[in-house]
Amino acid sequence: MSDVDSAGTIHPPYSLRHDYLLWALVALLIVLAVAYPAKPAIYMQQVNWPTIGTLLGLMVLTKGLELSGWLHRLGQKIVIRITRVRMLALVLIAGSGLLAMLLTNDIALFVVVPLTLRLGELAKLPVRRLVIFEALAVNAGSLLTPIGNPQNILLWQLSGMHITRFMLSMLPPFLVTSVCLLSLTFWAFPAQRVRLHENRPLPRMRWNLLTTALILYIPFLVLADIHQVTAGLVLVAVVFIVGFPQLLPKIDWPLLVVFILMFIDLGLLARYSIPGQLQLAHTGEVYLAGALGSQIISNVPATILLTKYSSDWVTLAWAVNIGGFGLVTGSLANLIALRLGRQPGSFTAFHAWSVPFFLVVGTLTGLWLVFR
């Protein structure tokens, strides 16, 4: 399936030859395997298989929505009603953050990024920039709630805090990141009118595919939420293998490989490269360790690791959530956004926006932490 950029240009299908991140992770795995030889079981233990199963199920369901033609029609209605690029960007980015609060950051991206791609087919839009800002938005929105992302779920359970107390404790970094993001969005997107592409016919609606995907969403998410991902994945797989087998080859299977390799590589780095007697005696040390450590091994593994060295759950939550910004490795949501978006030059462009954003919000949040 071909990709379409912000100008409506069709790009050739995805090719493994151009997946630099995949090959970089393979190379890193080879280096780690030579430096730290271990049994295959050790490598597999680094992978969070429920996360991989959830990701695969969402990929199948989202591809069903995409190929049904529904997103194209929804996109058409949006661009007809919102006629300014800046306002459209604000709606998409604010909507991404709100969805992330309730559905987790990863699931929010599986909704908004395909929709953004469809909007790019209907009108001349800065799709690459929109996808990057949507990645920032889901990281910002998800940090407020205990169910917004995996690291919050873990820290919420460890802390034993009531949900309202947890959200109140996360309000300062949420306000800092949200205000900064909305201000940056207003500056980064022009106020010009949305220019529609001419003679761009909509695909035929496949109501059976749309209905099947929508019906399966809720039971799959419920099963994933109660830690029955395998049952949910089997349900989705059986229905689509029987009813829509032509859809499965169109799944971004290399994305799963990227995530598996990330878990293995980052898990091995955390396992063998972190000092056994790491000292985190002060609030500032916890904050820096969480924010900077997330840049190296991603915020979920960093959270799991640092809970062994600190019980300052609030500071740790601030740190690893802020650590989701910056490098693409800071949060798995960043990778999902760029992979779903598939826009040329996304990797470099993402860091051009995200690294300065991380430095600003990281500094402001750190100052709030010091003077609170």
C-alpha positions as CSV (number, residue, x, y, z in Angstrom):
1,M,0.0,0.0,0.0
2,S,1.5,3.3,-1.0
3,D,1.9,6.3,1.3
4,V,0.8,9.9,0.7
5,D,2.7,12.9,2.1
6,S,1.4,16.3,3.0
7,A,1.4,17.4,-0.6
8,G,-0.6,14.4,-1.8
9,T,2.4,12.8,-3.4
10,I,2.3,9.0,-3.5
11,H,5.4,7.3,-2.2
12,P,6.4,3.7,-2.9
13,P,5.4,1.0,-0.4
14,Y,7.5,0.5,2.8
15,S,10.8,-1.2,2.3
16,L,13.0,-3.0,4.8
17,R,16.0,-1.6,3.1
18,H,15.1,1.9,4.3
19,D,14.3,0.9,7.9
20,Y,17.4,2.3,9.5
21,L,16.0,2.0,13.0
22,L,15.4,-1.7,12.6
23,W,18.9,-2.3,11.3
24,A,20.4,-0.2,14.0
25,L,18.6,-2.2,16.6
26,V,19.8,-5.4,15.0
27,A,23.4,-4.1,15.0
28,L,23.1,-3.1,18.7
29,L,21.8,-6.6,19.6
30,I,24.8,-8.2,17.9
31,V,27.1,-6.0,19.9
32,L,25.3,-6.7,23.1
33,A,25.3,-10.4,22.4
34,V,29.0,-10.4,21.9
35,A,29.7,-8.3,25.0
36,Y,27.2,-10.1,27.2
37,P,26.7,-13.7,26.0
38,A,23.5,-15.2,27.5
39,K,21.0,-18.0,27.0
40,P,18.2,-17.2,24.5
41,A,15.7,-17.3,27.4
42,I,17.4,-14.2,28.9
43,Y,16.8,-12.3,25.7
44,M,13.2,-13.3,25.5
45,Q,12.7,-12.4,29.2
46,Q,13.4,-8.7,28.3
47,V,10.3,-8.5,26.1
48,N,7.0,-7.4,27.5
49,W,4.9,-9.8,25.5
50,P,1.5,-8.4,26.7
51,T,2.6,-5.1,25.2
52,I,3.6,-6.8,21.9
53,G,0.2,-8.6,21.9
54,T,-1.7,-5.4,22.6
55,L,0.2,-3.6,19.9
56,L,-0.5,-6.3,17.3
57,G,-4.2,-6.4,18.1
58,L,-4.4,-2.6,17.8
59,M,-2.5,-2.7,14.5
60,V,-5.0,-5.2,13.0
61,L,-8.1,-3.2,14.3
62,T,-6.7,0.1,13.1
63,K,-5.9,-1.3,9.7
64,G,-9.4,-2.5,9.5
65,L,-10.7,1.0,10.2
66,E,-8.3,2.5,7.6
67,L,-9.1,0.1,4.8
68,S,-12.9,0.4,5.4
69,G,-12.8,3.9,4.0
70,W,-14.4,5.4,7.1
71,L,-11.4,7.6,8.0
72,H,-11.4,9.1,4.5
73,R,-15.0,10.2,4.9
74,L,-14.4,11.5,8.4
75,G,-11.4,13.4,7.2
76,Q,-13.5,15.0,4.4
77,K,-16.1,16.2,7.0
78,I,-13.3,17.7,9.1
79,V,-11.6,19.6,6.4
80,I,-14.9,21.0,5.2
81,R,-15.8,22.3,8.6
82,I,-12.3,23.5,9.8
83,T,-10.9,25.8,7.1
84,R,-7.7,27.0,8.8
85,V,-4.5,24.9,9.1
86,R,-3.7,26.3,12.6
87,M,-7.2,25.5,14.0
88,L,-7.1,22.1,12.5
89,A,-3.7,21.4,14.1
90,L,-5.0,22.7,17.5
91,V,-8.0,20.4,17.3
92,L,-6.0,17.3,16.3
93,I,-3.3,17.9,18.9
94,A,-5.7,18.8,21.7
95,G,-7.8,15.8,20.8
96,S,-4.7,13.5,20.9
97,G,-3.9,14.7,24.4
98,L,-7.5,14.1,25.6
99,L,-7.7,10.7,24.1
100,A,-4.4,9.7,25.7
101,M,-5.7,10.6,29.1
102,L,-8.5,8.0,28.8
103,L,-7.3,5.4,26.3
104,T,-3.5,5.5,26.9
105,N,-1.0,7.3,24.6
106,D,-0.4,4.3,22.3
107,I,-4.1,3.7,21.6
108,A,-4.7,7.4,21.0
109,L,-2.1,7.4,18.3
110,F,-3.7,4.5,16.5
111,V,-6.8,6.7,16.2
112,V,-5.4,10.1,15.3
113,V,-2.4,9.3,13.1
114,P,-4.4,7.3,10.5
115,L,-7.0,10.1,10.5
116,T,-4.2,12.6,10.0
117,L,-2.9,10.7,7.0
118,R,-6.3,10.6,5.5
119,L,-6.6,14.4,6.0
120,G,-3.3,14.7,4.1
121,E,-4.9,12.9,1.1
122,L,-7.8,15.3,1.0
123,A,-5.9,18.6,1.5
124,K,-2.5,20.2,1.4
125,L,-1.4,19.9,5.0
126,P,1.9,19.6,6.9
127,V,1.2,16.0,7.8
128,R,4.8,15.2,9.0
129,R,4.7,18.1,11.5
130,L,1.1,17.1,12.6
131,V,2.2,13.6,13.4
132,I,5.2,14.8,15.3
133,F,3.1,17.2,17.4
134,E,0.5,14.4,18.0
135,A,3.3,12.3,19.5
136,L,4.2,15.2,21.8
137,A,0.5,15.6,22.6
138,V,-0.1,12.0,23.7
139,N,2.9,12.1,25.9
140,A,1.7,15.4,27.5
141,G,-1.9,14.3,27.9
142,S,-1.1,10.8,29.2
143,L,1.1,12.0,32.1
144,L,-1.9,13.4,33.9
145,T,-3.9,10.2,34.6
146,P,-2.8,6.9,36.2
147,I,-4.1,5.0,33.2
148,G,-2.6,7.3,30.5
149,N,0.6,5.2,30.0
150,P,2.3,2.1,31.3
151,Q,4.8,3.9,33.6
152,N,1.9,5.7,35.4
153,I,0.0,2.5,35.9
154,L,3.1,1.0,37.6
155,L,3.8,4.0,39.8
156,W,0.1,4.4,40.7
157,Q,0.0,0.8,41.9
158,L,3.2,1.0,43.8
159,S,2.3,4.3,45.5
160,G,-1.2,3.2,46.6
161,M,-2.5,6.7,45.9
162,H,-6.1,7.4,45.2
163,I,-6.7,8.3,41.6
164,T,-7.6,11.9,42.4
165,R,-4.5,12.4,44.5
166,F,-2.4,10.9,41.8
167,M,-3.8,13.3,39.2
168,L,-3.4,16.3,41.5
169,S,0.3,15.4,42.0
170,M,0.7,15.2,38.2
171,L,-1.0,18.5,37.6
172,P,2.1,20.7,37.6
173,P,4.0,18.9,34.8
174,F,0.8,18.5,32.9
175,L,0.2,22.3,33.0
176,V,3.8,23.0,32.0
177,T,3.8,20.6,29.0
178,S,0.3,21.5,27.8
179,V,0.8,25.3,27.9
180,C,4.2,24.9,26.1
181,L,2.8,22.5,23.5
182,L,-0.3,24.6,22.7
183,S,1.8,27.7,22.5
184,L,4.3,25.9,20.2
185,T,1.4,24.6,18.1
186,F,0.0,28.1,17.6
187,W,3.5,29.3,16.4
188,A,4.4,26.3,14.3
189,F,1.3,26.1,12.1
190,P,0.2,28.8,9.8
191,A,-3.2,30.5,9.9
192,Q,-3.7,30.0,6.1
193,R,-6.7,28.3,4.7
194,V,-6.8,24.6,4.1
195,R,-6.3,23.9,0.4
196,L,-8.3,20.9,-0.8
197,H,-6.9,18.6,-3.4
198,E,-9.1,18.4,-6.5
199,N,-10.4,15.2,-8.1
200,R,-9.4,13.0,-5.2
201,P,-12.2,10.4,-5.2
202,L,-13.1,8.7,-1.9
203,P,-12.6,4.9,-1.6
204,R,-15.6,2.6,-1.5
205,M,-17.0,2.1,1.9
206,R,-16.6,-1.4,3.3
207,W,-19.3,-1.4,6.0
208,N,-18.6,-5.0,7.0
209,L,-15.0,-4.3,7.7
210,L,-15.8,-1.1,9.6
211,T,-18.5,-2.8,11.7
212,T,-16.2,-5.7,12.6
213,A,-13.3,-3.5,13.6
214,L,-15.5,-1.3,15.8
215,I,-17.3,-4.2,17.5
216,L,-14.0,-5.9,18.3
217,Y,-12.3,-2.7,19.8
218,I,-14.2,-2.7,23.1
219,P,-13.8,-6.4,24.0
220,F,-10.1,-6.4,22.9
221,L,-9.4,-3.3,25.1
222,V,-11.3,-4.8,28.0
223,L,-9.4,-8.1,27.8
224,A,-6.1,-6.2,27.5
225,D,-7.0,-4.2,30.6
226,I,-7.7,-7.2,32.7
227,H,-4.5,-8.8,31.6
228,Q,-6.0,-11.3,29.1
229,V,-4.2,-10.0,26.1
230,T,-3.7,-13.5,24.6
231,A,-7.5,-14.1,24.6
232,G,-8.1,-10.7,23.0
233,L,-5.5,-11.3,20.4
234,V,-6.8,-14.8,19.5
235,L,-10.3,-13.3,19.2
236,V,-9.2,-10.6,16.8
237,A,-6.9,-12.9,14.8
238,V,-9.5,-15.6,14.3
239,V,-12.2,-13.1,13.1
240,F,-9.8,-11.4,10.7
241,I,-8.2,-14.6,9.4
242,V,-11.6,-16.0,8.6
243,G,-13.4,-12.8,7.5
244,F,-10.7,-10.6,6.0
245,P,-7.5,-12.6,5.3
246,Q,-6.3,-10.1,2.7
247,L,-5.8,-7.5,5.5
248,L,-3.2,-9.3,7.4
249,P,-0.3,-9.0,4.9
250,K,-0.8,-5.2,5.0
251,I,0.0,-5.0,8.7
252,D,3.3,-3.2,9.5
253,W,5.0,-6.4,10.7
254,P,8.5,-4.8,10.9
255,L,7.1,-2.5,13.6
256,L,6.6,-5.5,15.8
257,V,10.2,-6.5,15.2
258,V,11.3,-3.0,16.1
259,F,9.5,-3.1,19.4
260,I,10.8,-6.6,20.3
261,L,14.3,-5.5,19.5
262,M,13.9,-2.4,21.6
263,F,12.8,-4.4,24.6
264,I,15.7,-6.8,24.2
265,D,18.4,-4.1,23.5
266,L,17.2,-1.7,26.2
267,G,16.6,-4.5,28.7
268,L,20.1,-5.8,28.2
269,L,21.5,-2.3,28.6
270,A,19.6,-1.9,31.8
271,R,20.6,-5.3,33.0
272,Y,24.3,-5.1,32.4
273,S,25.2,-1.4,32.3
274,I,23.6,0.2,35.4
275,P,25.6,0.2,38.6
276,G,24.2,-2.2,41.2
277,Q,24.5,0.4,44.0
278,L,23.0,3.4,42.3
279,Q,22.4,6.1,44.9
280,L,19.4,8.4,44.5
281,A,19.2,10.1,47.8
282,H,17.8,13.5,46.7
283,T,14.8,14.7,44.7
284,G,17.0,16.3,42.1
285,E,18.9,13.1,41.6
286,V,15.7,11.1,41.1
287,Y,14.4,13.7,38.6
288,L,17.6,13.7,36.5
289,A,18.0,9.9,36.6
290,G,14.4,9.5,35.4
291,A,14.4,12.2,32.7
292,L,17.8,11.5,31.3
293,G,17.6,7.7,31.8
294,S,14.4,7.6,29.8
295,Q,16.3,9.1,26.9
296,I,18.6,6.1,26.8
297,I,16.4,3.1,27.7
298,S,12.9,4.6,27.2
299,N,10.7,5.7,30.1
300,V,8.9,2.4,30.8
301,P,12.1,0.4,31.3
302,A,13.6,3.4,33.2
303,T,10.6,3.4,35.5
304,I,10.9,-0.3,36.2
305,L,14.7,0.1,36.9
306,L,14.5,3.2,39.1
307,T,11.8,1.9,41.4
308,K,14.5,-0.4,42.8
309,Y,16.5,2.7,43.9
310,S,13.8,5.2,45.0
311,S,10.4,5.3,46.6
312,D,9.8,8.9,45.7
313,W,6.9,8.0,43.4
314,V,5.8,11.5,42.6
315,T,9.2,12.8,41.6
316,L,9.9,9.6,39.7
317,A,6.5,10.0,37.8
318,W,7.4,13.6,36.9
319,A,10.8,12.5,35.7
320,V,9.9,9.6,33.5
321,N,7.0,11.3,31.9
322,I,9.1,14.3,31.0
323,G,11.6,11.8,29.8
324,G,9.1,10.7,27.2
325,F,10.0,13.9,25.2
326,G,13.4,14.4,23.7
327,L,14.9,11.5,21.8
328,V,12.7,9.1,19.9
329,T,13.7,6.4,22.4
330,G,12.2,8.4,25.3
331,S,8.8,6.9,24.8
332,L,7.5,3.9,22.7
333,A,4.6,6.3,21.7
334,N,7.2,8.3,19.7
335,L,8.1,5.2,17.7
336,I,4.5,4.3,17.1
337,A,3.7,7.8,15.8
338,L,6.6,7.9,13.4
339,R,6.0,4.4,12.1
340,L,2.3,5.0,11.6
341,G,3.0,8.3,10.0
342,R,5.6,7.1,7.5
343,Q,6.6,10.6,6.4
344,P,10.0,11.1,4.7
345,G,12.5,12.8,7.0
346,S,10.4,12.2,10.1
347,F,13.3,11.0,12.3
348,T,15.3,14.2,11.9
349,A,12.3,16.5,12.0
350,F,11.0,14.8,15.2
351,H,14.3,15.6,17.0
352,A,14.3,19.1,15.7
353,W,11.1,19.8,17.5
354,S,11.2,17.3,20.4
355,V,14.7,17.8,21.8
356,P,14.3,21.6,22.3
357,F,10.8,20.9,23.7
358,F,12.3,18.4,26.2
359,L,15.0,20.9,27.3
360,V,12.4,23.6,27.9
361,V,9.7,21.6,29.7
362,G,12.3,19.6,31.5
363,T,13.9,22.8,32.9
364,L,10.6,24.4,33.8
365,T,9.3,21.2,35.5
366,G,12.6,20.8,37.3
367,L,12.4,24.4,38.6
368,W,8.8,23.8,39.8
369,L,10.0,20.7,41.6
370,V,12.7,22.6,43.3
371,F,10.6,25.6,44.4
372,R,7.3,23.8,45.2
